[in-house]
Amino acid sequence: MTICSTPQPQDTLVDIKTVCVTLCRSRASIYRDIDRKHFPKPIKLGGSSRWRMSDVIKHIEANLPDAA
């Protein structure tokens, strides 16, 4: 018997459109940051690029200003 579990929301693979909306940034700025190694590289699926939502969340948390 195989038990299948649904992935947690943070482990969902999201496309560039979702990343842009989540970060309130343009597609060009996301790819520029990937080139500068300031944003995680996508996972390539065929001709598509996808990011783990958990990686996007880590990026957001790492770049939050420290609360004083």
C-alpha positions as MATLAB code, in Angstrom:
seq = 'MTICSTPQPQDTLVDIKTVCVTLCRSRASIYRDIDRKHFPKPIKLGGSSRWRMSDVIKHIEANLPDAA';
ca = [
       0.000    0.000    0.000;
       1.364    3.413   -0.987;
       0.525    6.505    1.002;
       0.715    9.734   -0.960;
       0.922   12.995    0.861;
       0.315   16.381   -0.666;
       3.297   18.734   -0.586;
       3.311   21.459    2.005;
       2.547   24.911    0.541;
       6.139   26.089    1.098;
       7.442   23.146   -0.979;
       5.240   23.964   -3.945;
       7.018   24.783   -7.199;
       6.052   28.231   -8.473;
       6.644   29.996  -11.779;
       8.305   33.359  -12.449;
       4.950   35.129  -12.489;
       4.224   33.972   -8.922;
       7.746   34.891   -7.794;
       7.338   38.390   -9.263;
       3.975   38.919   -7.568;
       5.222   37.524   -4.250;
       8.288   39.783   -4.225;
       6.642   42.784   -5.947;
       9.505   42.798   -8.455;
       9.879   42.560  -12.195;
      10.951   39.461  -14.070;
      14.123   41.257  -15.209;
      15.116   42.169  -11.639;
      14.664   38.554  -10.494;
      16.908   37.229  -13.275;
      19.430   40.027  -12.656;
      19.641   38.940   -9.002;
      20.084   35.310  -10.089;
      23.043   36.382  -12.255;
      24.484   38.292   -9.277;
      23.894   35.262   -7.038;
      21.484   37.247   -4.832;
      18.522   34.982   -5.596;
      18.303   31.170   -5.919;
      18.547   29.627   -9.368;
      15.374   28.048  -10.693;
      14.729   24.365  -11.131;
      14.445   23.655  -14.848;
      11.537   21.460  -15.927;
      11.688   21.068  -19.675;
      11.641   24.636  -20.945;
      10.120   26.016  -17.754;
      11.738   27.551  -14.688;
      10.281   26.870  -11.258;
      11.286   27.841   -7.735;
      10.475   26.140   -4.459;
       8.218   28.425   -2.463;
      10.361   27.577    0.583;
      13.402   29.109   -1.207;
      11.414   32.258   -2.015;
      10.312   32.521    1.625;
      13.919   32.036    2.836;
      15.001   34.835    0.505;
      12.320   37.146    1.907;
      13.231   36.319    5.511;
      16.967   36.764    4.867;
      16.372   40.222    3.434;
      13.999   41.588    6.065;
      15.428   44.526    7.962;
      16.260   43.703   11.568;
      13.658   44.949   14.018;
      15.176   47.255   16.591;
];
